[in-house]
Amino acid sequence: MSRIEKVNDYVVRFANVNGTGSASANNLFALAIYRMGVPVTPKNIFPSNIQGLPTWFEVRVSGSGYLARRAGIDLTVAVNGQTLVQDYNEVLPGGYFLYDSTKRLPDECRRDDLNVIAIPLTQLCNDAFTDPRLRQLLKNIIYIGALAQLLDIDHGVLTAAISGQYAKKPQLAESNLQALEIGYTYAANHFAGACGLRVEPQPTSGESILMDGNSALALGAIYAGATVAGWYPITPSTSVVEAFERYANRYRIEAETGRKRFAIIQAEDELAAIGIAIGASWNGARAFTATSGPGLSLMAEFLGLAYYAEIPVVLMDVQRAGPSTGMPTRSQQSDILDAAYASHGDTKHVLLFPSDPTECFEMAVAAFDLAERLQTPVIIMSDLDLGMNDHLCAPLSWDDSRRYDRGKVLDAAALEALPTRWGRYLDVDGDGICYRTYPGTHPSKGAYFTRGTSHNEYSGYTEDNTIYRRGMERLARKWQTARDLVPAAEATERDSETIIGAIFYGTTSAAALEAIDLLAAEGVAINLLRLKAFPFGPEVKTFIDRHRRVFVIEQNRDGQMRQLLIGEGDFPPAKLLSVLNFDGLPITAATIVDQIQPLLAAPDPDGDTEPSGEKP
């Protein structure tokens, strides 16, 4: 029988039942390989219920450092009877199928191109342990022990990880180590040499950490000086505020008095949640909220208020599959247009697009500075894949000399020194950004009425069409100022003569980079531009103008970023070609390559047909 033979280059899938504690064991598997110096990409694919439905956990092992999800399963660990036949059929030819042989395989499972590894996980667990709940958890550790033997994972790394995890619970540590040994011994006695997949330690190329994006966003908010979070729970953003609370309880407590220097308020709905954040920001605090697509829709009214009244606030949008309730536990980049133009009227919002947890941390910090500098909402566009999965990324760093940018804020002395009357919405510098005050700054000067209705430069109500237009033109001028303040797009030139470019952003980045490498191996040179923010800077126009065709890679059905580029940059629609993924699973390099290849042979916008990779 043929079998896949690979070292540090394969995908392992765990097929479990939701609510059985399998995620901890599966993460342990990924962590052990990572600690052997081999890059890994874990993806938890779970249902939107509490317990009982199927859940999958995929770990891509890539010694070459490719970090996107990869299609094709080399080894499946199947412990869920509901999906056993499906899991069996999805393993690649020559791959491996490890299942719980306490019950026999169904008659449908009769492929002759699979290597079956039958381990009676339930029976082994029942024979060794008596506690029913513990049995359920330790069965997962038994298959991790078996994998350690089959894949040649460093046994010491696993035992050290378990001992560290249960350092304060020695009895649990002992049970887990026993379960690990049971699985390892059984595989050694019955299946030694049965698997052609192996892990070999390799030197790491620089420092890296495994971290999820939601924790990184929360830590970024802490380092940015945030003290208020208004929120309403919604998957997959809830863990942002939960992590913020954990960090705040460590870093926002007065040592002398034990007094909390933060406020986390769970509101009755999403509209109230962002209202809390806007109110706190208006009062001078650094405040934020976190939500996902349905919550963003409900927050639109207050986002328009903050835009027009010019109140800074940070919103962290961890996107999921829509529309409506959609698939709450699946990932997409489907809120782009909704976020960019949230609220009615002529409204535009600054968007930031992190691609890994390091950038989640950095952009969270930057978002608070931008919001106060521009006096406007700033929305961080993360997604479920980035937010709730661990990602390999650069260590987080902080410069202690860094100072927050609170923007144009007048104190009492500055108000006293003004030679003329102060106007809250008066543009004295020509950049569209006005000077503001905090409540209570001065006993008689600096007060104003914050209006969501039409107002003049001194915050007085008006319906004068000339004054209204003047205010809207100033907001447009501020939008142009924002272009110079947001992070610039990052260009990578693979070939100075190529006519082909690709644009991507956020969590499409890892798959896009891998896809471009695969195409380069076939002789197709493509230059790259990774978007980091909206509004788009001049570098985006420069990139698109110098390429004859540009692929826009994103994870939604309608090509929302492509639409935004066409609408905001006035680019020829035929020049921008969509490469899309919207099944709720993270995009793969193969998906990108399969869509780009036929498009390469299509007529270009000038009516010519260029062979793949041909230069002008």
C-alpha positions as CSV (number, residue, x, y, z in Angstrom):
1,M,0.0,0.0,0.0
2,S,1.3,3.5,-0.9
3,R,1.8,6.0,1.9
4,I,2.6,9.6,2.2
5,E,6.2,10.2,3.4
6,K,6.8,13.7,4.6
7,V,9.0,15.5,7.2
8,N,7.7,18.8,8.7
9,D,5.2,19.4,5.8
10,Y,1.7,18.0,6.3
11,V,-1.8,18.7,7.8
12,V,-3.2,16.8,10.8
13,R,-7.0,17.1,11.4
14,F,-8.7,16.2,14.6
15,A,-12.4,15.3,14.4
16,N,-14.0,15.7,17.8
17,V,-17.3,16.5,19.5
18,N,-17.8,20.0,20.7
19,G,-17.6,20.4,24.5
20,T,-15.4,17.4,25.2
21,G,-12.2,19.4,26.0
22,S,-10.5,18.4,22.8
23,A,-9.3,21.9,21.9
24,S,-6.8,21.9,24.9
25,A,-5.3,18.6,23.8
26,N,-5.1,19.6,20.2
27,N,-3.5,22.9,21.1
28,L,-1.0,20.9,23.1
29,F,-0.1,18.9,19.9
30,A,0.5,22.2,18.0
31,L,2.5,23.7,20.9
32,A,4.8,20.7,21.1
33,I,5.7,20.9,17.4
34,Y,6.2,24.7,17.7
35,R,8.6,24.1,20.6
36,M,10.6,21.8,18.4
37,G,11.3,24.8,16.2
38,V,8.8,23.9,13.5
39,P,6.3,26.5,12.3
40,V,2.6,25.5,12.8
41,T,-0.8,26.9,12.0
42,P,-3.6,25.7,14.2
43,K,-7.2,26.3,13.1
44,N,-10.2,25.5,15.4
45,I,-13.3,24.9,13.3
46,F,-16.1,24.8,15.8
47,P,-19.9,25.0,15.7
48,S,-22.0,27.8,17.2
49,N,-23.5,25.7,20.0
50,I,-22.2,24.8,23.4
51,Q,-21.9,21.0,23.2
52,G,-22.6,18.0,21.1
53,L,-22.1,19.0,17.4
54,P,-19.0,18.1,15.4
55,T,-15.9,20.2,15.7
56,W,-12.6,20.0,13.7
57,F,-9.1,21.2,14.6
58,E,-6.5,21.4,11.8
59,V,-2.8,21.8,12.4
60,R,-0.6,22.6,9.4
61,V,3.0,21.7,10.0
62,S,5.3,23.7,7.7
63,G,9.0,23.6,8.1
64,S,9.2,26.2,5.3
65,G,7.2,28.7,7.3
66,Y,4.0,28.8,5.3
67,L,1.3,29.8,7.8
68,A,-1.9,29.8,5.8
69,R,-4.5,27.0,6.1
70,R,-3.8,24.3,3.5
71,A,-6.3,22.1,1.8
72,G,-5.9,18.3,1.9
73,I,-5.6,16.2,5.0
74,D,-2.6,13.9,5.5
75,L,-3.6,12.4,8.8
76,T,-6.9,12.4,10.6
77,V,-7.6,11.6,14.2
78,A,-11.2,10.6,14.2
79,V,-13.1,10.3,17.6
80,N,-16.5,11.6,16.5
81,G,-18.9,8.8,15.3
82,Q,-21.2,11.4,13.7
83,T,-18.6,12.4,11.1
84,L,-16.5,9.2,10.9
85,V,-17.3,8.3,7.3
86,Q,-16.9,11.9,6.1
87,D,-13.6,12.2,7.9
88,Y,-12.4,8.9,6.5
89,N,-13.2,9.9,2.9
90,E,-11.5,13.3,3.2
91,V,-8.0,12.0,3.9
92,L,-5.7,12.2,0.9
93,P,-4.7,9.0,-0.9
94,G,-1.7,7.4,0.9
95,G,-2.7,9.3,4.1
96,Y,-3.4,8.0,7.6
97,F,-6.6,7.5,9.5
98,L,-6.3,7.1,13.3
99,Y,-9.6,6.2,14.8
100,D,-11.1,4.9,18.1
101,S,-11.3,1.2,17.4
102,T,-13.4,0.5,20.6
103,K,-16.1,0.4,17.9
104,R,-15.4,-1.1,14.5
105,L,-15.3,1.0,11.4
106,P,-18.6,1.3,9.4
107,D,-18.9,-0.9,6.3
108,E,-18.6,2.2,4.1
109,C,-15.0,2.7,5.2
110,R,-13.2,0.3,2.8
111,R,-10.6,2.4,0.9
112,D,-7.5,0.5,-0.2
113,D,-5.4,3.7,-0.5
114,L,-5.5,4.6,3.2
115,N,-3.3,3.5,6.1
116,V,-5.6,2.8,9.0
117,I,-4.3,3.1,12.6
118,A,-6.8,1.5,15.0
119,I,-6.4,2.4,18.6
120,P,-9.1,1.6,21.2
121,L,-9.0,5.0,22.8
122,T,-12.2,4.6,24.9
123,Q,-11.3,1.2,26.1
124,L,-7.8,2.2,27.1
125,C,-9.2,5.2,29.0
126,N,-11.9,3.2,30.7
127,D,-9.4,0.6,31.8
128,A,-7.1,3.2,33.4
129,F,-9.4,5.8,34.8
130,T,-12.7,5.7,36.8
131,D,-13.9,9.3,36.8
132,P,-16.4,9.7,33.9
133,R,-15.6,13.4,33.3
134,L,-11.9,12.8,33.5
135,R,-12.2,9.9,31.1
136,Q,-13.7,12.2,28.5
137,L,-10.8,14.6,28.8
138,L,-8.0,12.1,29.1
139,K,-9.1,10.2,26.0
140,N,-7.9,13.2,24.1
141,I,-4.5,13.0,25.8
142,I,-4.2,9.3,24.9
143,Y,-4.3,10.1,21.2
144,I,-1.8,12.9,21.7
145,G,0.5,10.3,23.2
146,A,0.0,8.0,20.3
147,L,0.8,10.8,17.8
148,A,3.9,11.6,19.7
149,Q,5.2,8.0,19.0
150,L,3.9,7.9,15.4
151,L,5.3,11.3,14.4
152,D,8.4,11.1,16.5
153,I,7.5,14.2,18.6
154,D,9.8,15.0,21.4
155,H,8.3,13.2,24.4
156,G,10.0,15.6,26.8
157,V,8.4,18.6,25.2
158,L,5.0,17.2,25.8
159,T,5.6,16.2,29.4
160,A,7.1,19.6,30.2
161,A,4.0,21.3,28.7
162,I,1.6,19.2,30.7
163,S,3.6,19.6,33.9
164,G,3.7,23.4,33.4
165,Q,0.0,23.6,32.6
166,Y,-1.0,21.7,35.8
167,A,1.8,23.0,38.0
168,K,-0.8,23.9,40.7
169,K,-2.8,20.7,40.2
170,P,-0.4,17.8,40.7
171,Q,-3.1,15.2,40.6
172,L,-4.3,16.4,37.2
173,A,-0.8,16.6,36.0
174,E,-0.2,13.0,37.0
175,S,-3.4,11.8,35.3
176,N,-2.5,13.6,32.0
177,L,1.0,12.2,32.0
178,Q,-0.3,8.7,32.6
179,A,-2.7,9.1,29.7
180,L,0.1,10.4,27.5
181,E,2.2,7.4,28.3
182,I,-0.8,5.0,27.7
183,G,-1.2,6.3,24.1
184,Y,2.6,6.4,23.4
185,T,3.1,2.8,24.6
186,Y,0.1,1.4,22.7
187,A,1.3,3.0,19.4
188,A,4.9,1.8,20.0
189,N,3.7,-1.8,20.6
190,H,1.2,-2.0,17.8
191,F,2.1,0.6,15.1
192,A,5.8,1.3,15.3
193,G,6.9,2.6,11.9
194,A,3.4,2.7,10.6
195,C,3.3,6.4,9.8
196,G,5.5,8.1,7.2
197,L,4.9,11.6,8.7
198,R,7.6,12.8,11.0
199,V,8.6,15.9,13.0
200,E,12.2,16.8,13.0
201,P,13.5,19.6,15.2
202,Q,14.8,22.5,13.3
203,P,16.6,25.8,14.2
204,T,14.2,28.7,14.5
205,S,14.6,31.6,12.2
206,G,14.4,34.4,14.8
207,E,12.1,34.7,17.8
208,S,8.4,34.0,17.4
209,I,5.4,33.5,19.6
210,L,2.0,31.8,19.3
211,M,-0.9,34.1,20.2
212,D,-4.5,34.8,19.3
213,G,-5.5,38.1,17.8
214,N,-8.2,38.9,20.3
215,S,-5.7,38.8,23.2
216,A,-3.4,40.9,21.2
217,L,-6.1,43.5,20.6
218,A,-6.9,43.6,24.3
219,L,-3.3,44.0,25.3
220,G,-2.9,46.8,22.7
221,A,-5.8,48.6,24.3
222,I,-4.1,48.3,27.7
223,Y,-0.8,49.7,26.4
224,A,-2.7,52.4,24.5
225,G,-4.1,53.7,27.8
226,A,-7.7,52.5,27.5
227,T,-9.6,52.5,30.7
228,V,-13.3,52.1,29.5
229,A,-14.9,49.3,27.5
230,G,-18.6,49.3,26.7
231,W,-19.6,46.0,25.2
232,Y,-22.3,43.5,24.4
233,P,-21.3,39.8,24.0
234,I,-21.2,38.5,20.5
235,T,-19.1,35.7,18.9
236,P,-16.3,36.0,17.9
237,S,-15.4,39.3,19.6
238,T,-16.4,38.4,23.2
239,S,-12.9,37.2,24.2
240,V,-11.4,40.7,23.3
241,V,-13.2,42.2,26.3
242,E,-12.6,39.1,28.4
243,A,-8.9,39.4,27.8
244,F,-9.0,43.2,28.4
245,E,-10.5,42.5,31.8
246,R,-7.8,39.9,32.6
247,Y,-5.1,42.4,31.7
248,A,-6.8,45.3,33.4
249,N,-7.0,43.3,36.6
250,R,-3.2,43.0,36.5
251,Y,-2.2,46.4,35.2
252,R,-5.1,48.8,36.1
253,I,-5.1,48.3,39.9
254,E,-3.7,50.9,42.3
255,A,-1.0,49.1,44.3
256,E,-1.6,51.2,47.4
257,T,-5.4,51.1,47.6
258,G,-6.4,48.1,45.4
259,R,-8.8,50.5,43.6
260,K,-9.6,49.6,40.0
261,R,-8.6,52.2,37.4
262,F,-10.9,50.9,34.7
263,A,-14.5,50.3,33.9
264,I,-16.0,47.5,31.8
265,I,-19.7,47.9,31.3
266,Q,-21.9,45.2,29.7
267,A,-24.7,47.1,28.0
268,E,-28.2,45.9,27.1
269,D,-27.4,45.9,23.4
270,E,-24.7,46.9,20.9
271,L,-26.0,50.5,20.4
272,A,-25.8,51.2,24.1
273,A,-22.3,49.6,24.2
274,I,-20.8,52.0,21.6
275,G,-22.8,54.8,23.3
276,I,-20.9,54.1,26.5
277,A,-17.6,54.1,24.7
278,I,-18.4,57.4,22.9
279,G,-19.5,59.1,26.1
280,A,-16.4,58.0,27.9
281,S,-14.2,59.3,25.0
282,W,-16.1,62.6,25.0
283,N,-15.2,62.9,28.6
284,G,-11.5,62.4,27.9
285,A,-11.0,58.7,28.6
286,R,-9.6,56.3,26.1
287,A,-12.5,54.0,25.4
288,F,-13.5,51.2,23.0
289,T,-16.0,48.5,22.2
290,A,-15.7,45.2,20.4
291,T,-18.3,43.5,18.2
292,S,-18.9,41.6,14.9
293,G,-21.0,42.2,11.9
294,P,-24.5,42.1,13.4
295,G,-23.3,44.4,16.2
296,L,-21.7,46.8,13.7
297,S,-25.0,47.1,11.9
298,L,-26.7,48.1,15.2
299,M,-24.0,50.6,16.1
300,A,-24.3,52.5,12.8
301,E,-26.4,55.3,14.2
302,F,-23.9,56.2,17.0
303,L,-21.0,55.8,14.6
304,G,-22.6,58.6,12.5
305,L,-23.0,60.7,15.6
306,A,-19.3,60.3,16.5
307,Y,-18.3,61.1,12.9
308,Y,-20.4,64.3,12.7
309,A,-19.9,65.5,16.3
310,E,-16.2,64.5,16.0
311,I,-15.8,62.3,19.0
312,P,-12.9,59.8,19.1
313,V,-13.8,56.2,19.7
314,V,-12.2,52.8,18.8
315,L,-14.3,49.9,17.5
316,M,-12.8,46.4,17.1
317,D,-14.8,44.5,14.5
318,V,-14.0,40.7,14.6
319,Q,-15.7,39.7,11.4
320,R,-17.7,36.6,10.9
321,A,-19.7,35.0,8.1
322,G,-22.9,36.9,7.2
323,P,-25.4,38.1,6.2
324,S,-27.8,38.4,9.1
325,T,-26.8,35.9,11.8
326,G,-24.9,34.0,9.1
327,M,-22.4,31.5,10.5
328,P,-21.3,32.9,13.9
329,T,-18.3,30.7,14.2
330,R,-17.0,31.0,10.6
331,S,-14.6,33.6,9.3
332,Q,-15.0,36.2,6.5
333,Q,-13.9,39.7,5.5
334,S,-17.4,40.7,4.9
335,D,-17.9,43.9,6.8
336,I,-15.6,46.1,4.7
337,L,-18.2,48.3,3.0
338,D,-20.5,48.3,6.0
339,A,-17.7,49.6,8.2
340,A,-16.2,52.1,5.7
341,Y,-19.5,53.9,5.3
342,A,-21.4,53.0,8.5
343,S,-24.4,55.2,9.2
344,H,-26.5,57.3,6.8
345,G,-25.4,60.4,5.0
346,D,-22.0,61.1,3.7
347,T,-20.0,59.3,6.3
348,K,-16.5,57.7,6.1
349,H,-14.6,55.8,8.8
350,V,-10.9,55.0,9.2
351,L,-10.3,51.3,8.9
352,L,-7.2,49.3,10.0
353,F,-6.4,45.8,8.6
354,P,-4.1,43.7,10.9
355,S,-2.7,40.5,9.4
356,D,-1.4,38.8,12.5
357,P,-1.5,39.2,16.3
358,T,1.6,41.4,16.3
359,E,-0.2,43.9,14.1
360,C,-3.4,43.5,16.2
361,F,-1.4,44.8,19.1
362,E,0.4,47.5,17.2
363,M,-2.8,48.7,15.4
364,A,-4.8,48.7,18.6
365,V,-2.3,51.2,20.0
366,A,-2.3,53.2,16.8
367,A,-6.1,53.3,16.6
368,F,-6.4,55.2,19.9
369,D,-3.8,57.8,18.7
370,L,-5.5,58.1,15.3
371,A,-9.0,58.4,16.8
372,E,-7.9,61.3,19.1
373,R,-5.7,62.9,16.5
374,L,-8.5,62.9,13.9
375,Q,-11.4,63.1,16.4
376,T,-13.3,60.4,14.7
377,P,-14.2,56.7,15.0
378,V,-11.4,54.2,14.0
379,I,-12.4,50.6,13.3
380,I,-10.0,47.7,13.5
381,M,-11.0,45.1,11.0
382,S,-10.0,41.7,12.4
383,D,-11.9,38.4,11.8
384,L,-12.6,35.1,13.5
385,D,-9.6,33.3,12.1
386,L,-7.2,36.0,13.3
387,G,-9.1,36.7,16.6
388,M,-9.8,33.2,17.9
389,N,-6.9,31.1,16.5
390,D,-3.3,31.0,17.6
391,H,-0.9,32.4,15.0
392,L,2.9,32.4,14.8
393,C,4.0,36.0,14.9
394,A,6.8,38.3,16.0
395,P,7.1,39.0,19.7
396,L,5.2,42.1,20.9
397,S,7.4,45.0,21.8
398,W,6.9,48.4,23.4
399,D,8.9,51.6,23.5
400,D,8.7,53.0,27.0
401,S,9.5,56.5,25.6
402,R,6.4,56.5,23.5
403,R,3.9,59.1,24.3
404,Y,0.2,59.1,23.4
405,D,-1.1,61.5,20.7
406,R,-4.1,63.1,22.3
407,G,-4.5,65.4,19.4
408,K,-5.7,69.0,19.4
409,V,-6.8,69.5,23.0
410,L,-6.9,72.9,24.7
411,D,-6.2,73.2,28.4
412,A,-7.3,76.1,30.6
413,A,-4.1,78.1,29.9
414,A,-4.5,77.7,26.1
415,L,-8.1,78.9,26.3
416,E,-7.1,82.0,28.3
417,A,-4.3,82.8,25.8
418,L,-6.5,82.6,22.6
419,P,-6.6,86.0,20.9
420,T,-10.0,85.4,19.4
421,R,-13.2,83.5,20.3
422,W,-12.7,79.7,20.4
423,G,-14.9,77.6,18.0
424,R,-15.2,73.9,18.6
425,Y,-15.7,73.3,14.8
426,L,-13.4,76.0,13.6
427,D,-10.6,74.9,11.4
428,V,-7.7,77.2,12.1
429,D,-4.9,75.1,10.7
430,G,-6.4,74.1,7.3
431,D,-6.1,70.4,7.9
432,G,-9.8,69.9,8.7
433,I,-9.1,69.0,12.4
434,C,-10.5,71.5,15.0
435,Y,-9.4,72.1,18.6
436,R,-11.4,70.5,21.4
437,T,-11.6,70.6,25.2
438,Y,-12.4,68.1,27.9
439,P,-15.4,68.8,30.1
440,G,-14.6,71.0,33.0
441,T,-11.4,72.4,31.5
442,H,-12.3,76.1,32.2
443,P,-15.0,77.7,34.4
444,S,-16.2,80.0,31.6
445,K,-14.4,79.2,28.4
446,G,-14.3,76.0,26.3
447,A,-17.8,74.9,26.9
448,Y,-19.8,73.9,23.8
449,F,-22.9,71.9,22.8
450,T,-22.1,68.6,21.2
451,R,-24.5,68.2,18.3
452,G,-25.4,65.4,15.9
453,T,-27.6,68.0,14.1
454,S,-26.2,70.5,11.7
455,H,-24.0,73.1,13.5
456,N,-21.8,76.1,12.8
457,E,-18.2,76.6,13.7
458,Y,-19.1,77.5,17.2
459,S,-21.4,74.4,17.7
460,G,-24.6,76.5,17.4
461,Y,-27.5,74.8,15.7
462,T,-28.1,75.9,12.1
463,E,-29.9,74.9,9.0
464,D,-28.1,77.5,6.8
465,N,-27.2,75.5,3.7
466,T,-23.9,77.4,3.2
467,I,-22.7,76.7,6.7
468,Y,-23.8,73.1,6.5
469,R,-21.9,72.7,3.2
470,R,-18.8,74.4,4.7
471,G,-18.8,71.9,7.6
472,M,-19.1,68.9,5.3
473,E,-16.3,70.2,3.1
474,R,-14.1,70.5,6.2
475,L,-14.8,66.9,7.2
476,A,-13.8,65.9,3.6
477,R,-10.6,67.9,4.1
478,K,-9.9,66.0,7.4
479,W,-10.4,62.8,5.5
480,Q,-7.5,63.9,3.2
481,T,-5.4,64.6,6.2
482,A,-6.1,61.1,7.5
483,R,-4.4,59.7,4.3
484,D,-1.1,60.9,5.7
485,L,-1.6,59.6,9.2
486,V,-2.8,56.0,8.7
487,P,-0.3,53.1,8.1
488,A,0.8,53.1,4.4
489,A,0.2,50.0,2.2
490,E,3.2,47.7,2.0
491,A,4.5,47.0,-1.5
492,T,6.8,44.0,-2.4
493,E,8.3,44.1,-5.9
494,R,9.1,40.6,-7.2
495,D,9.8,41.8,-10.7
496,S,10.3,45.4,-11.8
497,E,9.1,44.6,-15.3
498,T,6.0,42.5,-14.6
499,I,2.6,43.8,-15.7
500,I,0.7,41.8,-13.0
501,G,0.0,42.8,-9.4
502,A,-1.9,41.4,-6.5
503,I,-3.6,43.3,-3.6
504,F,-4.6,41.7,-0.3
505,Y,-5.2,42.6,3.3
506,G,-5.7,41.1,6.8
507,T,-5.8,37.3,7.0
508,T,-5.6,36.8,3.3
509,S,-1.9,37.7,3.6
510,A,-0.4,34.4,4.5
511,A,-2.2,32.5,1.8
512,A,-1.6,35.2,-0.8
513,L,2.2,35.2,-0.2
514,E,2.3,31.4,-0.5
515,A,0.2,31.5,-3.7
516,I,2.5,34.1,-5.3
517,D,5.4,31.8,-4.5
518,L,3.6,28.8,-6.1
519,L,2.9,30.9,-9.2
520,A,6.5,32.2,-9.3
521,A,7.7,28.6,-9.4
522,E,5.6,28.3,-12.6
523,G,7.2,31.3,-14.1
524,V,4.5,33.9,-13.3
525,A,5.9,37.0,-11.7
526,I,3.4,39.0,-9.6
527,N,4.2,42.1,-7.5
528,L,2.4,42.5,-4.2
529,L,0.6,45.3,-2.2
530,R,-0.7,44.6,1.3
531,L,-3.3,47.2,2.3
532,K,-3.1,48.2,6.0
533,A,-5.6,51.0,6.2
534,F,-8.5,53.0,4.6
535,P,-8.3,55.8,3.4
536,F,-5.9,54.6,0.8
537,G,-2.6,56.5,0.5
538,P,-1.0,57.6,-2.8
539,E,1.1,54.4,-2.9
540,V,-2.0,52.4,-3.7
541,K,-2.7,54.5,-6.8
542,T,1.0,54.2,-7.8
543,F,0.9,50.5,-7.6
544,I,-2.4,50.0,-9.5
545,D,-1.4,52.5,-12.2
546,R,1.9,50.7,-13.0
547,H,0.4,47.3,-13.5
548,R,-1.9,46.3,-16.4
549,R,-4.0,43.9,-14.3
550,V,-4.3,43.6,-10.5
551,F,-5.8,40.7,-8.6
552,V,-7.7,41.7,-5.4
553,I,-7.7,38.8,-3.0
554,E,-10.3,38.8,-0.3
555,Q,-12.7,36.6,1.7
556,N,-16.2,37.7,0.8
557,R,-18.6,37.0,-2.1
558,D,-19.0,40.5,-3.6
559,G,-15.4,41.7,-3.8
560,Q,-16.0,44.4,-1.2
561,M,-12.4,45.7,-1.1
562,R,-12.4,45.8,-4.9
563,Q,-15.5,47.9,-4.8
564,L,-13.9,50.2,-2.3
565,L,-10.9,50.6,-4.5
566,I,-12.9,51.4,-7.6
567,G,-15.2,53.8,-5.7
568,E,-12.5,55.7,-3.8
569,G,-9.6,55.5,-6.3
570,D,-11.6,55.8,-9.6
571,F,-9.7,52.8,-11.0
572,P,-11.0,51.1,-14.2
573,P,-13.2,48.1,-13.0
574,A,-11.9,45.8,-15.7
575,K,-8.3,46.3,-14.4
576,L,-9.1,44.9,-10.9
577,L,-9.9,41.2,-10.9
578,S,-11.5,39.5,-7.9
579,V,-10.0,36.4,-6.3
580,L,-12.6,35.4,-3.7
581,N,-13.2,32.9,-0.9
582,F,-16.5,32.9,1.1
583,D,-17.2,29.5,2.4
584,G,-16.4,30.5,6.0
585,L,-13.1,28.7,6.2
586,P,-9.8,30.5,6.0
587,I,-8.6,31.0,2.4
588,T,-5.9,28.7,1.1
589,A,-3.1,29.3,-1.4
590,A,-4.6,26.6,-3.7
591,T,-7.8,28.6,-3.9
592,I,-5.9,31.7,-5.0
593,V,-3.8,29.9,-7.6
594,D,-6.8,28.1,-9.0
595,Q,-8.6,31.4,-9.6
596,I,-5.6,33.4,-10.8
597,Q,-4.4,30.9,-13.4
598,P,-7.4,31.1,-15.8
599,L,-7.6,34.9,-15.3
600,L,-4.0,35.3,-16.5
601,A,-5.0,34.2,-20.0
602,A,-8.0,36.5,-20.2
603,P,-7.9,39.7,-22.3
604,D,-6.3,42.6,-20.4
605,P,-8.1,45.9,-20.0
606,D,-6.5,47.3,-23.2
607,G,-7.9,44.4,-25.2
608,D,-4.7,42.4,-25.6
609,T,-4.1,38.8,-24.5
610,E,-0.9,38.3,-22.7
611,P,0.6,34.8,-22.1
612,S,1.1,34.0,-18.4
613,G,4.0,36.0,-17.0
614,E,4.8,37.9,-20.2
615,K,6.4,41.3,-19.7
616,P,5.4,44.4,-21.6
